[in-house]
Amino acid sequence: MLFVGRTETGDRQVREEIGRQCASYDDTTKCNMQTAVTKGVALSIATKLNATFCLEPGGDNPNRKSISDSIVSGCIPVFFSNNTGRAWQWHWEDWKYQAHISVPRIPFIQGQIDLYTLLHETIPSHIVTMMQSSLHRHARQFQYSYDEDPHDGIRLLLHQLHQRALRKTKDGKCQ
């Protein structure tokens, strides 16, 4: 599992517990902690390409950019709050629950949940494969392409806004 970020910002209690658990494993193959500032964004994304689970505690707000980096990299995001990822309802559509793990925040910060055990020993490998496949199928919805791409995040947002405008016009709420 991988955590890219700092422990002293965002949801500090969750981040500090991530730091404590990662340090207790004393094995970067079990838990790799990186700061994007010191390692560089390109290296962080390259690391996400090789990780199975990416730990995504809340940042300055619940929807940190790292989440979209994880999704596009095929790394299963691990959330510690029900609010995380809510800002991207149109991006997630109905496949969100096939492509992330939710860890209950309070039991986690109280030290009742061991991340390595939860992620690597509890979840069957066929479920992990299914989640990665779902990420692979839908990742472009979290990407904003330079070139014309009918399935990227920009097209998705424009399509959803168009559909919303049509509904409001049909309902007489938009003149």
Backbone torsions as a table, in degrees:
resi	resn	phi	psi	omega
1	MET	NA	155.8	-172.7
2	LEU	-132.2	138.6	171.0
3	PHE	-127.6	120.6	175.6
4	VAL	-111.3	113.6	-179.2
5	GLY	155.8	-170.6	-179.8
6	ARG	-117.8	154.7	-179.5
7	THR	-85.0	-16.3	-173.8
8	GLU	-97.0	12.1	176.4
9	THR	-129.5	171.8	176.4
10	GLY	63.7	-142.0	178.6
11	ASP	-76.7	86.0	-171.4
12	ARG	-61.1	-37.7	-178.7
13	GLN	-62.8	-44.6	178.7
14	VAL	-67.4	-45.5	-178.5
15	ARG	-62.8	-39.5	178.4
16	GLU	-66.6	-38.1	177.6
17	GLU	-68.3	-37.3	174.0
18	ILE	-59.3	-47.1	178.9
19	GLY	-60.2	-42.5	-179.8
20	ARG	-63.6	-46.7	-178.7
21	GLN	-66.2	-43.8	179.5
22	CYS	-60.6	-41.5	178.5
23	ALA	-64.7	-35.6	-178.0
24	SER	-68.4	-27.2	178.5
25	TYR	-73.5	-29.6	179.8
26	ASP	50.5	40.5	-176.3
27	ASP	-156.6	108.4	-177.1
28	THR	-69.4	-12.8	174.0
29	THR	-76.8	-21.9	175.1
30	LYS	-86.9	-44.2	-178.7
31	CYS	-148.1	117.9	-178.6
32	ASN	-109.3	118.7	178.1
33	MET	-107.6	128.8	178.2
34	GLN	-135.0	147.5	170.6
35	THR	-104.0	127.9	-178.9
36	ALA	-59.6	-29.8	-178.4
37	VAL	-65.8	-44.0	-176.2
38	THR	-84.7	-30.0	-176.3
39	LYS	-94.2	-22.9	-177.4
40	GLY	91.5	143.4	-176.3
41	VAL	-63.2	-42.5	-178.6
42	ALA	-60.9	-42.4	178.9
43	LEU	-67.3	-37.9	178.2
44	SER	-62.2	-42.3	179.1
45	ILE	-68.4	-39.9	177.5
46	ALA	-60.6	-37.6	177.9
47	THR	-68.0	-38.4	178.3
48	LYS	-63.4	-32.4	178.8
49	LEU	-61.7	-25.5	-178.4
50	ASN	-104.0	1.0	-178.8
51	ALA	-98.3	152.5	176.8
52	THR	-90.8	-45.8	-178.2
53	PHE	-120.4	131.7	176.5
54	CYS	-114.6	118.7	-178.1
55	LEU	-75.4	125.6	-173.9
56	GLU	-127.5	70.7	174.4
57	PRO	-71.2	160.3	178.5
58	GLY	-56.8	142.2	176.6
59	GLY	-98.4	-137.3	175.6
60	ASP	-64.2	-22.5	168.2
61	ASN	-141.1	169.2	-175.0
62	PRO	-64.2	-18.5	-174.0
63	ASN	-109.4	81.8	-178.8
64	ARG	-81.8	150.0	-179.0
65	LYS	-57.7	-31.6	-178.7
66	SER	-55.1	-28.7	-179.8
67	ILE	-62.5	-47.5	179.4
68	SER	-67.1	-34.8	174.7
69	ASP	-60.5	-42.9	179.3
70	SER	-62.8	-47.3	-177.5
71	ILE	-61.5	-48.5	-179.2
72	VAL	-64.2	-28.6	179.8
73	SER	-84.0	-7.5	-179.6
74	GLY	82.0	16.5	179.8
75	CYS	-95.8	123.0	-175.6
76	ILE	-65.4	118.0	179.8
77	PRO	-72.6	139.0	178.1
78	VAL	-113.9	114.7	-176.9
79	PHE	-99.9	151.5	-179.8
80	PHE	-121.2	11.5	179.5
81	SER	-150.1	143.1	176.4
82	ASN	-68.0	-17.8	-180.0
83	ASN	-79.9	-20.8	-176.9
84	THR	-65.5	130.0	178.6
85	GLY	86.1	-4.2	-179.0
86	ARG	-67.4	-25.9	-177.4
87	ALA	-67.5	-17.3	-175.3
88	TRP	-108.9	43.2	-177.7
89	GLN	-57.1	-40.3	-179.3
90	TRP	-70.9	-32.2	179.2
91	HIS	-70.9	-42.7	-177.5
92	TRP	-73.2	-36.3	-173.3
93	GLU	49.7	-132.1	-176.0
94	ASP	-98.2	6.9	-176.5
95	TRP	-100.7	0.9	-177.5
96	LYS	-54.2	-43.4	-174.2
97	TYR	-75.9	-5.6	175.3
98	GLN	-96.6	1.4	-168.9
99	ALA	-142.1	22.4	174.6
100	HIS	-154.5	165.6	176.3
101	ILE	-117.0	135.9	173.9
102	SER	-108.4	125.9	177.1
103	VAL	-107.2	126.0	178.9
104	PRO	-61.4	121.2	-172.3
105	ARG	-60.1	-53.5	-173.8
106	ILE	-61.1	-53.0	177.2
107	PRO	-58.9	-33.0	179.7
108	PHE	-66.5	-50.4	-178.0
109	ILE	-68.3	-20.0	175.5
110	GLN	-83.8	1.7	177.3
111	GLY	78.8	16.6	-177.9
112	GLN	-87.4	-9.7	-179.0
113	ILE	-123.7	123.6	175.0
114	ASP	-94.7	119.6	-174.5
115	LEU	-62.6	-43.4	-177.9
116	TYR	-61.7	-45.8	178.8
117	THR	-61.5	-46.7	-179.0
118	LEU	-59.8	-50.2	-171.7
119	LEU	-81.2	-36.1	-172.4
120	HIS	-105.2	-15.9	-178.2
121	GLU	-117.2	-16.6	-176.7
122	THR	-99.4	-38.1	-175.9
123	ILE	-85.7	121.6	179.9
124	PRO	-61.7	147.3	-176.9
125	SER	-61.1	-33.3	179.9
126	HIS	-68.2	-28.4	175.9
127	ILE	-71.4	-42.6	177.1
128	VAL	-59.6	-45.1	178.6
129	THR	-61.5	-41.8	178.2
130	MET	-63.3	-41.0	179.7
131	MET	-65.8	-44.0	179.0
132	GLN	-63.9	-37.5	177.6
133	SER	-64.2	-41.1	178.0
134	SER	-63.5	-42.9	176.6
135	LEU	-60.4	-44.4	-178.9
136	HIS	-60.6	-42.7	-179.0
137	ARG	-66.0	-33.5	-170.7
138	HIS	-112.7	0.3	-173.5
139	ALA	-56.8	-35.3	-177.1
140	ARG	-60.5	-23.9	178.5
141	GLN	-66.8	-15.9	177.7
142	PHE	-104.0	5.8	-177.9
143	GLN	-110.3	142.6	176.9
144	TYR	-114.1	104.3	-170.9
145	SER	-82.3	147.3	171.8
146	TYR	-71.2	-41.4	-178.8
147	ASP	-87.1	163.8	177.7
148	GLU	-62.1	120.4	-179.8
149	ASP	-138.6	111.4	-176.4
150	PRO	-68.8	-5.6	-177.0
151	HIS	-121.9	12.5	-179.3
152	ASP	-86.0	179.4	-176.2
153	GLY	-61.6	-35.4	179.6
154	ILE	-64.6	-48.5	179.5
155	ARG	-62.3	-40.6	178.6
156	LEU	-60.4	-47.1	179.5
157	LEU	-63.6	-44.3	179.4
158	LEU	-62.7	-41.6	177.9
159	HIS	-62.3	-46.3	-178.6
160	GLN	-65.2	-39.7	176.8
161	LEU	-64.1	-40.9	177.5
162	HIS	-61.7	-45.6	179.1
163	GLN	-62.5	-40.1	178.9
164	ARG	-64.8	-42.8	178.9
165	ALA	-63.2	-41.5	177.8
166	LEU	-61.6	-42.4	178.7
167	ARG	-63.9	-43.6	-178.7
168	LYS	-66.8	-38.2	177.0
169	THR	-64.5	-43.7	178.9
170	LYS	-63.0	-36.7	-179.4
171	ASP	-83.3	0.2	178.9
172	GLY	76.7	15.9	-178.8
173	LYS	-93.7	-7.1	-177.4
174	CYS	-135.9	122.8	-177.7
175	GLN	-101.8	NA	NA
